[in-house]
């Protein structure tokens, strides 16, 4: 099933608003087994909207159109759909009554401009919006189904989950086109992974994708109608290479996977150089204690843990790097790492995850100090 996404609005084209809806939707669909083939953005121009709608419909079985369903003059998507597919705008009285009732429930009179949101392409199917005044709608054009939604993220996401995904599942049947398996690595660069993984082709119908998401590299095995045995063989081949740097797999963030290994045990964080970055990664842990101090030592030998609970301490940057200390089960494991990255925020995320990786490795019974290719260790401590 070929799927395309069309985002509309001058604010997106000009960069005044970041198109988070399209990114969220692409990821959601991939998790369901459907890979988006193309994403397009167009401004609030009627001629451009009509042309792009026709173009998308000529290629894709499903087009997901986001934005431009509001009550103002620059909201042109419904009109563009009506003209593009020769389905004249028609008043839908039931939706007009819904809008009026929502205003009445708030003790307010409906502005006359909202009537526009009940004028939709003739013959379309309404997609309910349980919280807003702009309904979505579904238009058929040849072999293509075009789903239209408002652009307000809260409304959009609820409508996708409740109105669109069930229809796509029914359209696709029990089988999906795409299977996705996700893996996360730390301490190795994207290019170094490519050197190890891309020399030989992957089996027909299977591809390997990369995504750099500092401080991790996500690897995606994507199977297009691939047999389960072929996917299993591809995963085994991948793991044979990346296991030394593998820090998580599946749809859950690696930091959450690491914290899950702790269960209900408390965790104490003390941060210097990372300035709360480690706390941001761990904030969902139910038994967390965190402190920040600019006075923490910059030498590993001077860094000390506190309290009876598992703890991670990240000191200040010194001439030899930044010291990290894990105190757990009556033992202390430490290392000083040098991070070379032009962006300070990225450097802090690397250090914070390196501390979390020490915890992960201990809880899994692995050597606590890993062999990273992207970090330099200048000191270590095991006690």
N, C-alpha and C positions, 0 to 999 in steps of 0.2 A: 504494500500500500504506500503510494508516494504521497508524502505530506509536505506542505509548504506553509510558512507563517508569513503573514503580511501585517506589519505594524504601521499605523497611520498617525499623522500629527506633525505640524511644523515644529513643535517643541522637541520632538525626538530627532528630526532631521538636523535641526540647528545645534543639537547637543545641550540644550537647556535642561532637558530631562533625559536620564539614562534609561534605556529600554530594558528594565529588569523583567518585565512581563515575558518577553520573548525568550530570554535566557532560562527563566523558571519553567516555561512551557516546554522548551526543547528537552530539558533534563527530565521533566515529568514523563513526557512521552517516551523517552528512551528507556526509562525504568519500566514502562509498560510493554516494551518490546518494539517500539516504532521509532525509527530514526528519521528526523526531519531532514529533507533533502535540500531545502533552500529557504533562506529568510530574506525578506525584502522590506525596505522602509520607504514610505512615500509621504509627502507633505499634504497639507489641506488644499489641494487643487483638484477641482472636479474632473478635468480632462485627464490629469495624471492618474487619479484614482480609478477611473473607468478603464483606462488602458492597462494598468497593472492588474486589476481584477480579471479582465479578460485573459491576459497573458498567463496568470497563475492557474486559472481554470482550464486553460488549454493543455497544461502539463500535468497537473496534480489531481489525484483522486479526492484528496481532502485539502482544503485551504482554510486556515484558521486566521481570521481577520480581527485585529484588536484595535479599538479606538474609534472616535468620531461619531458616537451615537448620542451625544449630548443635545441640549435644547438650543444651543447658540448657533449663530449664522455660519461659523466655521466648522461645524459638525456636519460633514457632507457624505459620510459613508453610506447611509441608507439611500440617499438620492443617487449616489454613484452606482450602487448595486442595482437599483431599479432601472437606471438607464443602460447600464452595461449589459443586462440580461433581459431587457425588454419586458420587465415586470413592473408596471407603473405603480407609483406610490399610492397606497390605499389606506384609509383610516381603519384601524382595528379597534372597535368600540370597547371590547373587553379589556384591552390593555389600558386604554384611556381611563376606564372606570377604576382600574387597579391603581393608576397614578393618583387619581383624585382621592381615592380612599386612603392612600398613604399620607397625603397631605392632611386630610381631615383627621386622621388618627393623631396627628401632631398638633391639632388645633390651628392649622394654617390653611389659607386659601391657595389653591394651585395657581401659579403664574401661567398666563396664557401661553408663554413660550414652551412650556412642557408638553403642550398638545402635539408639538412636532414629533415627540418620541413615540407617538402612537401611529404615525404614518410610516408604513413599512412596505417593502416590495410585495406586490400582489402574489398571493399563493405561497408565501413563505411560511415556515413553521416557527412559531414563537418559542424561544428558549427563556425560561423563567429566570428573572433576577429577583431573589427573595428579599433583597435589602435596598436596591436602588430604583430609580425611575426609568432607567434605560433597559428595556428587555434586550436579549439577544435574539437572533433569528437564523434560520437555516434556509439557504437558497440552493436549488439544484440547477446545474448548467451542464447538459450533456452527461459525461461520465463523472463530473466533478460535484462534490458537495462542499459548499462554502458556509462555514460557521462564523457568525459575526458576534462579537462581544464588546461591551464597553471597556474602556482602558483603565478605570479606577482599580488598582491592584486587588483590593479586598473583594470587590464585586467580581472581578475577572476570575480570580482563582477559585472562588466558590462555584461560579458557573461552570468553569472547566471541569472541576471534580464531579459536580452533581448532574450537569446537563450534557457535556460533550464527551467525556471519557466513556460513560456507559454506551453512548451511541456508536463511538468508534469501536468498542469491543464487539458490539453486535454486528457492525459492518465487517470487521475483520474475521469474525467467527472464533472458534476455539484456538486456532493457530495464529501466532504472531510472526511477523517477518523477521524480527531481529531479537537476538539474545545478547544481553550485556553482562559482562563480568568485570568487576573493578578491583584494582590492586593499587596500593599506595607504597611508595618507596621514599626513603630519607637517607641523605648522606651520599648520594650519587647524582650526577648531573643528567639532564635529558640527553645531551649528546653522547655521554658515556653509555647510557642505556641503549641508544640507537646503534652505536657501534657493536654492541653485543647481541642485539635482537633483530636487526634489519638486514643482516648479511644474506639470509636465506628467505625466500618468500614463505608466507603463511599459506595454509591449505585454501583451496578455492572456497569462497564464501565466508572466509574469516579474515578480519583485518585487525591490526593493532593500532590503537590511537594513544596519543600522549597529551597530557595537560599539566602544565606547570602551575601549581597553586602553592606559592611560597608558604611554608618551607618544604613542601612535598612535591613529588612528581606522581601524578595519577596515570596509571596505565589502564586502558580499556580494551578488552578483547571483545570484539563485536562480530557476532555471527549472523550472516544473512541467509536464513533458511538452511543453516548448517546442521548436520546430524549431531546429536548429543555426544556420540563417541568422538567425533572430530573436535568438538569444543573441549572435551576432557583432555584429549591429546595435546591440543594447543595450550591449555592451561598448564599441563605438566611440563611442557617445553619452556613456557614462560617462567614458571616457578624455579626450574632448574638453574636459571640465570639470575633471577632477582632476589632469591631468598635471603642472601646476606644483608640486603637493605630493605626487605619487606617489613612494613610496620602496621599493615592492616589490609583487609579486603572486604568487599561488600559495599553496601550503600551507606553504612554508618561512618561518621568521621573517625579517623584513627585515634584522636585524643579521647573520644568517648569510649572507644573500644579498650583503650589502655585503662581508663578509670574504672571500667566495668570489671576488670581483673581484680581491683582492690575490694570490690563488694562494698560493704558498709564500713570498712576500716577508715578512720579519719586520715586526713592528709594535711600536713602543715607546709605552707609555702613561705619562703623568705626570698625576696627579690631585690637585687641592686641594679645591675646593668639593664635588665630586661623591663624594668619600670611597669610591672603589672601585666606584661604580655603572657606570662605563664598563668596568672590568675584568669585571664580572659579565656585561655584554653581549657581551664579546669572548673569554671564557675558553676557547672551543672552538678558537680559532685556533691552529694548530700551532706557530707561531713568534712567541711573544708575550713581551714584557718589560714589566713594570708596576711603577710606583713611586707612593707616596703621600707628600705633604709638605704640612704645614700652613703652610709658609713660602714657598710659591709667590707671585709678585706678584699684586696685584689690578688692575694696569694693563696694558693690552695692549702698550704700548711697552716695558715691562720684561720681558715674557714671551719666553723664548728656547727654541728647540729644542735637542736634544742628539743627537749621534751621526749616522752616515751613513744609517740606516734610516728609513723612513717613521715619523712620530711624531705623536701627538695629545697636546696639553697643555691642561689645564683649570685655570686659576688660581683664586685665592680671590675671594670676593665683595667688591666695593668699592662706592664711592658711585655708580659708573656702570654696575654690573652685574658680570658674570663674564666674563673674557677667555678665548677659545678660540683655539688655534693649531694649524694643520696644517703640518708640515714634510715635504715630499716632492719627489723629483726635483729637488733643488737649489733649491726655491722655498719661500716661506713665505706662508701665507694666514691671516689672523686676523680675529676680530670679537669685540666685547663685546656680550653679550646681557643684557637684563633680563627675568627671568621673574617673572610675577605668579601665584602659585599658593598656596592656603592650606596645602597639605600639603608639608612640606619634602622628603619622599621623592620625591613626584611631580616637584617642581622639579628635583631632582638627575637624575631619569631624562630629563627634557626636555633639560637641558644635555648630558648624556652622548650622547643621540641626535643632538643638533644637531652635536656634534663628529663623530660617525660620518657624518652626512649631508654634512659638508664633504669627508670622504674619498670617499664615494660619488660625489659630483658631480665631483670631480677625476678619478677613475678612469673616469668615463663621458664626460669631455670637456665637461662642463657648467660654467657659471659657478659657482665654489665657494661664493659667498655667495648664498643663496636669498632670495626675497621671502616671508617668513613673515607670516601674519596674526595669529598668537598670540604673537609675540615682538617685542620692541623692540630694534633694533640701535643702540647709541650710539657705536660706533667700529668702524673696519675697517682692514685692513692687507693690502696685496698687494705682495710683493717677490720 
